[in-house]
Amino acid sequence: MKKQISRKVIVATSLLVCLWPAVLAGEENPAPARVSAALQAGDVSSPAEPSVPPVVLDQLISEALMNNPGVQSALRMVEARRRRVPQARALPDPVVSVGWMGDIKPFGVQRQDPSSYRSLSAMQEIPYPGKLKLRGDIAGREAEALWWDYEAARREVVAEVEAAYYDYFAAFKAIEITRKNQDLLEKLVKIAETRYQVGKGIQQDVLKAQVELSRLRQRLTVFEQQQRTAQVRLNTLLFRAAEAPLGPPAPVERAELTYALETLYQLARENDTGLQREQRLIERNQLAVNLARKEYYPDLGVGYMYQNRPLMPEMHGFTFSINIPIFYKSKQREGVNEATEELVSAERSRENRETTLAFEVKQEYLAAKASEELARLYSQAIVPQSSLALESALAAYEVGSVDFLTLLDSFITVLDYEISYYRELANYQIALARLEPLVGVELTK
């Protein structure tokens, strides 16, 4: 469809070139046969393809995921948090101590005193059954929540690369179309100037053509700035130098949005990274409530002691201890209340994300549908109709029934609509790219 649009525009605008030799020869009305032949042939060569190989979106995405520091940072944070799980499930470190009773010198004893000794002891704290498992499960849920943060960062980078690429594509096509039509408009200016010089035109035509040419150059500057901005944005996401060269974009075909809105809502509820993260935090806080309740139960301590006494038998001893939570009203009870409030907060946060998610999905869906409809109108109706209008204006201009300003307006209209088509195509693809992180499925291919 895009090739057909460009072909029609090229064919129509090429008729202007046919007018140029006739005007220079002093013909007031160029031969209709010459114009008709050009229209039927439609053989107008397009600008030469650039020698630089085009950049492919999939390659840019792979490079961004490999090199982007934000994605790599999030991944390393996940790996770091996973290392907490075995730590949380491990027993507390045992405490080993040595000592003596007797002389002041190290390990010195008084041989005549039966209370003098050298000692070695070890103490191990054993948490109440179930506490270590709960602590490990809590650390595991925290690691899973961070994994979804990493997944969110990964999806966001992919969406940003796609959006920047489509902006780059739209600016590139706008520049390509504008430069192509700038050459034709310059010929229009020369036509107007020549007709004015030979007394067959008016000065207003010349001035209007020159104004439109200046306006076209101004728009070209804007498009070039937009392309450079998209290029810098892409390079930044790829962790390249900001001014690193970037080839022309590969052709973009409009993707088909095959999912209904309700299906997108369902996919978002199942795959959204924010919802998944909030769910892991809810599970984490449920486990934290269970752990806080177990803090009412005492932990056990087991100890062993060995004593070496001069001139007397060696002694061995064992100790067993428990902590008594007598301050439970200000400690354990408040710990349960704290964990419960955090659980309720996590549940409310998830509900808030569900509401926000529905809005974001609907917003991007409507944006995609609007751009899709506009792109279809441009490709199937507006651009072809405006191209026909330009051809009709050319034919009427040949016989003198349409003035130069009408012809010029038709020319500019076709140019504007063709650029608008590619802009809406890019907007449609960008809306799908923004939907992808929310629903967790690929939509732009």
N, C-alpha and C positions, 0 to 999 in steps of 0.2 A: 504493500500500500504506500509506503513512504517513497519507494522508487517511482511509483506512478505519479505521486504528487510532484516530486521534483521534475519529472519528465514533462508534465503538463506546464509547469511554471517555466521551464527552460524553453519549451517550444513556443509558448506565448511571448516571452520576452525576446526570443531570438528574432521575432518579426520586426522588432525595433531596429535590429542590425540591418535588416533588409531595406529599411527606409533610408538608411544613411547614404549609400551610394547614389540613390535617386535624388536626394536633396542636394548633394554636392554637384550633381549634373544639372541642377536648375529645374528639375521636374516638379511641378506643383503637386501633382497626384501620381505617386509611383504606380507602376503597372500592377493591377490586381493579380495577374498571372504569376508575377514574381512572388508576391506574398503567399498566394495559395500554394505554390510549389513548396515553399519553405514549411508551411503548415502541414502539408501532407507528408513531407519527408520526415519531419521531426528529428532529424539527425543533427543534433547539436552536441558537440564534444563537451564532456564534463571536465572540470579541472583535474590535472594530473594528481594521482594519488601520492601522498608523501612517502618518501623512502624509509622513514622511521617505522618500524613495526608497531602495530597497534597494541595498546595495553588491554589485557583481558581481565575482567572483573574477578574471576575465580583466583587468578594468580595474585592479584592485589590482596584479596582476603586472606589467602594462605600466608603471604608475607607479613601482613599486619598481625595475625594471630601469633606468628613466630617471634616477631620483633617488638611488638608494642609493649612498653614497660608497664603500663597499667594492667594489662592482662597477666603478664608474668609476675607482677607483684601480688596480684590476687591469688594466683596459683601457689606461690610460695607460702602465702599466709595459710592456705588450706593445709599444705603439707606440714607446716609448723604446728597448727592446731591438732592435727592427727597424732602428733607425737605426745600430746598430753594424755591421750587415752590410757596407754599402759602406765603412765606415771600416776594417774588418778586411781588406778586399780591396785597399785602396789601397796604393801604394808609400810607403815612408818619405819624409818631407819632405827635399828636397835641401838641402844646406848650401852657402851662398854666403859667401865671405869676401873682404875687401879688406885691403890692407896696403902698407907701404912700407919701404924700407931707405935710410937717408941721414940727413937732418937730423931733429932731434927734433920740429920742428913738423909738423903733420899733412900727409902726402903730400909732404913736402919731400925733395928728392934732392940729391945732390952731383954737380954736372955734370962734375967732373974725375975722378970715381971710376966706373969701368965696372961695379963691382958694385952700385952704387946703382940702385934701381928702384921703380916703383909696380906693384902686382899686383892682379889680380882672379881669383878661382878659384871653381869650383863642383864639388860632389861629390854623387853620387847612389848610394845603396845599392840593390842589386837582390837581393832574396832568391832563394834557390835555386828553380828552377822547381817549382811545385806547392804551395809553402808558403802563398802568398797565397790561393789557392783553398781550401786546407784551413782556413785561419783564417776565411775568409768562411763556409764551410759550418758550422764550429763555432758561429759567432755566429748563423747561421740556425737551427740546432737548438736553441740556447738560447732564441731568440725563440719557436720553436714550443712548447717546454716551458712557457714563460710563458703562451702563448695557452691552453694546457690548464688552467693555473692560473686564468686568467680565466674559462674555461668552467666550471670547478668552482665558482668564486665565484658565477657567474650561476645555475647550477643550484641551488646551495645556497640562494640568496635566494628563488628560485621555490618550492623545497620548504618553506622557512620561512614564506613568505607563505601557502602552501596550508595548512600545519599550523596556523598561527595563525588562519586563517579558519575552519577546521573546528572548532577549539576555541571560537571565537567563536560559531559556529553552534550547537554543542551547548549552550553556556551560555545562549544566547538562547532555545532551545527549552525548556530546563529551567526558565528563569524564566517563560516563557509558560505552560507547563503548571502550574507551581507556583502562579502567581497565579490561574489559572483555578480550580484545585482549592481554593485557599485560600478563595475566596468560598463554595464549596460546603461546605467543612469548617466555616466559621463558621456556616452554616445548621444543620449537624449539631450544633454546640455549642448553638445556641439550641433545637433540638429536644430535646436531652438536658436542658437547663435547664428547659424548659417542662414536659416530662413529669415531671421531679422535683418541680416546684412544685405540680403538680396531683395528686401522689401516684401517678403511673403509671410512674415510673422510679426509679432508685437513684442515690445520690450518686457511686458509682464510675463510672457512665457519664459524668457531668458532668466529673469530674476527668480521666478518660482522654481525653475529647474535647478538653479544654483543654490537656492535655499534648501531644497530637498537633498541635494548632494552634500551640503554641509551637515545637514541633519543626519544623513546616513553615516557620515564619518564620525559624528558625535556618538551615534549608537554603536558603531564599531568599537570605539574606544571603551564604552561601557561594557560591551560583551568581552573584550579582551581582558578588562579588569576582573570580570566575573570568572573567566577561565583561569586566570592566574590565582585568584583566591581559592578556587576549587583545587587547583594543582598544589598549592601550599598546604591546604587542608589534607589532601591525600598523602602528601609526603610526610606530614606530621604524624598521621595515623600509622604510616608504615615505618616510622622512626628513621626517616631519611633526612638529609639536609633539606631545608625549606625550599631552596632554589634548585633542587635536583631536577634534571630534565625528565619530561614525561611525554611519551609518544601520544599519537592520536587515539581516541577511544575506539574500541571495536563497535560495530553496529549493535544497536539495542532493539530487540523485538519486544513488543508489548506482551507481558505475561497475562494469562487468563486467571482471574479470581474465581475459582470454582466453588468456594465455600460460601454458604449462606451466613447471614449475620448470627443466627442462633448457633450454628456450628462453630463459628469463631469464638463466641462467648464460652462454649463448652471447652474448646481447646485451650482457651486462656485460663479457665479455672483449673485445668489439669496440668498445664505446663508453665504458667507464669512463674518466673523466678522469685518475684516478691512474695507471692502466695506460698510457694514452697518453702521459702526461708521463714516466713511467719509461722508456718505449720511446724517446722523443726523447733522453733523457739517455744511454741506452745508445748510441744512434747518435752522439751528440755525443762520448762518450768513445772510441768506436772511431776517430773522426776524430782525436781528440786523440792516440791512440796512433800513428797514421800520421804526424801532424805531429812528434811527439817523435822518431820514427825518422828523419825528414828533417833533424832538427837535426844529425845526423852530417855532413851535406853543407854545404860552406862557402857563404857568401853572397858576392856579387860587388860590388865598389865601382868606380865609373867617375868620373874627375875630369878637369877641364879647368882650365888656368891660363894667364893672360895677363900678361906683364910689359912695362912701359913703361920703357925705360932712356934717359937723356939722351945725346944725341950718338951713339947706337948703335941698330941695328935692333931693332924690337919682337920679342918672343919669345912663342911659343905652346907649351904643353906639355900632355900627356895622361898620366893615371895610371890604372892598373888594380890593384885590390887584392882579396884574399880573406882571410877569417878562417880560421885553422887550428885545428880543435877538438882540440888536443893534450891537453886535460884531460877527455877524453870519459868516463873512468872515473868521475869524481866529478860530472860535469855531464850530458852527453847520455845516458849509460847509466842514471843515476838518474832522469832525466826520463822515459825509457821505462818504467822500473819504476813510477814514480809514476802515469803515465797508465794502465798496465795494472791497477794496484790499484784505481784509480777505476772502471775499466770493470767489474771483477769486483764491486765494491761496488754499482754500478748494476744489474747483473744479479741479484744477491741481493735488492736492494731490490724489483725487479719481481716476483720470486718471492714475496716476503713480501706484496706487495700482492695478488697473485692469491689467496693463501690467505685473507687478510683479506676480500677482496671476496666470495669464495664464502660466507663466514660471514655477512656483512652482507646479502647477497641472501637467503639462507635465513632469516635472522632476520626480515626484514621480510615475506617471503613467508608464513611461518608466522603472524606477527602479523595479516596481512591475512586469511588463511584463517580464523583463529580468530574474529576480529571479524565476518567475513562470516557464519560459521555462527551466532554468537550473535545477530546482527541478524536473521537469517532465523528463528531460533527465537522471538525476541521478537515479530516481526511476524506470523508464521504460526501460532504455537502459544501462547506464554506470555501475550501481551497479550490475544488473543481469548478464551483460556480463563479468564484472571483476570477479564475483563470479564463473561463469562457467570456466573462464580462470584459476582461482585458483584450481578448481576441476580437470581440465585437467592437470595442473602442478603437482598436487598430484598424479594422476594416472600415469603420465609419470615418476615421481620421484620413484614410486614403482618399475618400471621395469628398472630404471637406465638410461632412455633416456634424463632426464633433471637433471641438477645439482642443488645443494642446494641453490645457490644464486638466480637462477631463481624462485624457489619455494618461497624463502623469499621475493623477489620483488613482486610477485603476492599477497602474504599475506598483505604486507604493502599497496599495491595499493587499495585493497578492503577496508582496514581500512580507508584510506584517503578519498575515495569516499563516504563512508557511513557518515563520519563526515561532509563532504562537503554538502551532501544532507540536513542534518538538519540545517546547517548554511544558505543555500539558502532558506529553508522553513521559517526560522526566518526572513531573510532579506525581503522576500515577505510579511510576515505579518507586519513587521515594515513599509514597504512602504505604505501599506494600512492604517496603523495607522497614518502615516504622512498626508495621503490624507484626513482623516476624518475631521480634523479641518477646512480644506479648503472648502469642499463640504457640510459639515453639515449633513451627513448621516452616518450610521454605515456600515462599510465595512468589519470588521475583523471577524464577526460572520457568 
